[in-house]
Amino acid sequence: MKKYLIFLFLVSVFNAFGQKSIKPHYRKLKTIYADLNNDGKPDTIILSSSSIGESFFNKISITLSGLQKRTFIAKDSWTTVDKWFLDSNKNMVNTKLIFLKKTGKQSVILLFGELDGAGERGEFSIINIENNNIKMVFDDYGKIDVDSPTKLISLKNDDRLDFIYRNINEFDEQTKDAMIGSYAPFFVYPVDDSCKLNKTLMKKYNEEHYVFAGFNYNEKLRIRYPNNCGKPTLLKKRRP
């Protein structure tokens, strides 16, 4: 009996070791060429997948011509860019699998995870390419819910890009000329090595384009959204 137990233990150890040593097989899904560091030479972006499906990938490799190469693996997976984001933001590469925007100082790649039926996104990532350095500066998986990416623009007009997103707001009342719903502010993340929420820029952006009533989503705050797409306003009445 003792020998049999030892045998079973050794089998389980070898099986565990074998499973850990198995590497996923990636197939190339898409190759994209673009000048990412403004040196006049085409650089290479390769998207690969270890899963089944033409619109999902979990590996991205970026090579700057004659310089460095970096590879990033998704915690979950990435897929096509949200249609409403592409409708209002110009993509600098001819693909729907990634979003690229360039300035004189940097190139920024946005990677979109899938939205589930409840409006929650599996993963969202940002890669910043600057001074010939490639770095994933934002990689959210289950921490910050990037429901609705909105813009990638330079708020200070200084050739530095800022990523703007918001949570999906809920509407629960309709009047003749407006919808009434929850408070869903825009969050502003300057794309740099730290890529963290900038509360000063966030407050300013919401005051100019939306309403500012705090730094967090709040379903108890009542916001009036005009049907003519005018500037929303905060109502005094709150939910019970």
C-alpha positions in Angstrom: 0.0 0.0 0.0 2.8 2.4 0.9 4.6 1.7 -2.4 1.3 2.3 -4.3 0.9 5.7 -2.6 4.4 6.7 -3.4 3.9 5.7 -7.0 0.7 7.8 -7.3 2.6 10.8 -5.8 5.4 10.5 -8.3 2.9 10.2 -11.2 1.1 13.4 -10.0 4.5 15.2 -9.7 5.5 14.2 -13.2 2.1 15.2 -14.7 2.3 18.6 -13.0 5.8 19.2 -14.3 4.8 18.1 -17.8 1.8 20.5 -17.8 3.9 23.4 -16.7 6.4 22.8 -19.4 3.8 22.8 -22.2 4.0 26.1 -24.1 1.0 27.5 -26.0 1.2 27.4 -29.8 0.6 30.8 -31.3 -0.5 31.3 -34.9 0.0 34.6 -36.7 -3.2 36.5 -37.1 -2.2 39.8 -38.6 1.0 41.7 -39.5 0.9 45.5 -39.5 3.5 47.9 -40.8 3.7 51.5 -39.5 6.4 54.0 -38.7 6.1 54.1 -34.9 9.1 56.2 -33.9 9.1 58.8 -36.7 12.4 57.7 -38.2 11.0 57.1 -41.7 11.4 53.4 -41.5 8.5 50.9 -41.3 8.2 49.1 -38.0 6.4 45.8 -37.5 3.4 44.8 -35.3 2.5 41.1 -35.2 -0.8 39.9 -33.6 -0.9 36.2 -32.7 -3.4 33.9 -31.1 -3.4 30.6 -29.2 -7.2 30.3 -29.4 -9.7 29.7 -32.1 -11.3 32.6 -33.8 -10.2 35.2 -36.3 -11.1 38.2 -34.2 -9.4 37.3 -30.9 -5.7 37.4 -30.1 -3.6 37.2 -27.0 -0.1 38.1 -28.1 1.3 41.2 -29.7 4.9 41.7 -30.8 6.3 45.1 -31.7 9.6 45.6 -33.5 11.2 49.0 -34.1 13.3 48.7 -37.2 17.0 48.2 -36.3 16.2 48.7 -32.6 14.3 46.8 -29.9 11.5 44.2 -30.0 8.9 43.7 -27.2 6.3 41.0 -26.9 3.2 41.2 -24.6 0.8 38.4 -23.6 -2.8 39.2 -22.7 -4.1 38.1 -19.3 -7.3 37.2 -21.1 -7.5 38.2 -24.7 -8.0 41.2 -27.0 -10.4 41.6 -29.9 -11.8 44.1 -32.4 -11.9 47.8 -31.4 -15.3 49.1 -30.4 -17.3 50.3 -33.4 -18.4 53.5 -31.7 -14.8 54.3 -30.8 -13.7 53.9 -34.4 -16.7 56.0 -35.6 -15.4 59.0 -33.7 -11.6 58.4 -33.7 -9.3 58.1 -36.7 -7.3 54.9 -36.8 -3.8 55.3 -38.3 -3.6 51.6 -39.4 -5.9 49.7 -41.7 -7.3 47.1 -39.2 -10.0 46.9 -36.6 -8.0 44.7 -34.3 -5.9 47.5 -32.8 -6.1 51.3 -32.6 -3.0 53.4 -33.3 -2.5 57.1 -33.0 0.7 59.0 -33.5 2.1 62.5 -32.6 5.5 64.0 -33.0 6.5 62.6 -29.5 4.8 59.2 -29.2 2.8 56.4 -30.7 0.0 54.9 -28.7 -1.7 51.5 -29.3 -5.0 50.7 -27.7 -6.0 47.0 -27.2 -9.7 46.3 -26.6 -10.9 43.3 -24.6 -14.4 41.8 -25.3 -17.5 43.4 -23.7 -19.8 40.8 -22.1 -23.6 41.0 -21.9 -23.5 43.1 -18.7 -21.3 45.7 -20.4 -18.1 44.6 -18.5 -14.9 44.4 -20.4 -12.5 41.5 -20.0 -9.3 43.4 -20.6 -8.1 46.8 -21.8 -4.4 47.7 -22.5 -2.4 50.7 -23.6 1.1 50.5 -25.2 3.2 53.6 -25.4 6.1 54.0 -27.8 8.3 56.9 -27.0 12.1 57.7 -27.3 12.5 54.3 -29.1 11.1 52.5 -26.0 8.1 50.2 -26.1 6.2 49.9 -22.9 2.7 48.6 -21.8 1.7 51.4 -19.5 -1.9 50.4 -18.8 -3.2 46.8 -18.6 -6.5 46.5 -16.8 -8.0 43.1 -16.1 -10.7 43.1 -13.5 -9.5 46.2 -11.6 -10.7 49.3 -13.5 -13.8 48.8 -15.6 -13.1 50.5 -18.9 -16.7 50.2 -20.2 -16.8 52.9 -22.8 -13.4 54.2 -24.2 -14.2 57.7 -25.6 -11.2 59.5 -27.0 -7.4 59.5 -27.5 -6.5 63.2 -27.9 -4.0 65.8 -26.7 -5.9 67.9 -24.2 -3.0 70.3 -23.7 -2.1 70.5 -27.5 1.4 69.5 -26.5 1.8 66.4 -28.7 1.1 64.2 -25.7 -1.9 62.0 -25.8 -4.6 61.6 -23.1 -6.9 58.5 -22.9 -10.5 59.3 -22.0 -13.2 56.8 -21.0 -16.3 56.5 -18.9 -18.6 53.9 -17.4 -21.8 53.0 -19.2 -24.4 55.3 -17.7 -28.0 54.1 -17.0 -31.2 55.9 -18.1 -34.3 55.3 -16.1 -36.6 58.2 -17.0 -37.6 60.0 -20.2 -39.1 63.4 -20.5 -40.3 65.3 -23.6 -36.8 66.7 -24.4 -34.3 64.7 -22.3 -33.3 61.5 -20.8 -32.6 61.2 -17.0 -29.9 58.9 -15.9 -27.0 58.2 -13.6 -23.8 60.3 -13.1 -21.0 58.8 -15.3 -18.0 61.1 -15.4 -15.2 60.9 -18.0 -11.9 59.6 -16.6 -8.7 61.1 -18.0 -5.4 59.2 -18.2 -2.3 61.0 -19.7 -0.4 58.3 -21.7 3.1 58.3 -20.2 5.2 55.8 -18.3 2.9 55.9 -15.3 -0.4 56.4 -17.1 -2.5 57.2 -14.0 -5.7 59.1 -13.5 -5.2 62.8 -13.6 -7.8 64.4 -11.4 -7.0 67.9 -12.4 -7.5 67.2 -16.1 -10.5 65.0 -15.3 -12.3 67.8 -13.4 -11.6 70.3 -16.1 -12.7 68.0 -18.9 -16.0 67.1 -17.2 -16.7 70.8 -16.4 -16.3 71.7 -20.0 -18.0 68.7 -21.7 -20.2 67.1 -19.2 -20.9 67.8 -15.5 -18.5 67.5 -12.6 -20.0 66.1 -9.4 -17.1 64.0 -8.1 -14.5 61.5 -9.2 -16.7 58.3 -9.2 -19.7 56.9 -10.9 -22.8 57.6 -8.9 -26.1 56.1 -9.7 -27.9 58.2 -7.1 -27.0 61.5 -8.8 -29.6 62.5 -11.4 -28.3 63.9 -14.7 -30.4 65.4 -17.4 -29.2 64.4 -20.9 -30.8 66.6 -23.6 -32.2 64.8 -26.7 -30.4 67.4 -28.9 -27.0 66.2 -27.6 -26.6 69.4 -25.6 -24.5 69.7 -22.5 -25.9 67.5 -19.6 -26.9 69.2 -16.3 -27.1 68.0 -12.7 -30.5 67.9 -11.2 -31.0 68.7 -7.5 -33.3 65.8 -6.9 -31.5 62.6 -5.9 -32.6 59.0 -5.9 -33.9 57.8 -2.5 
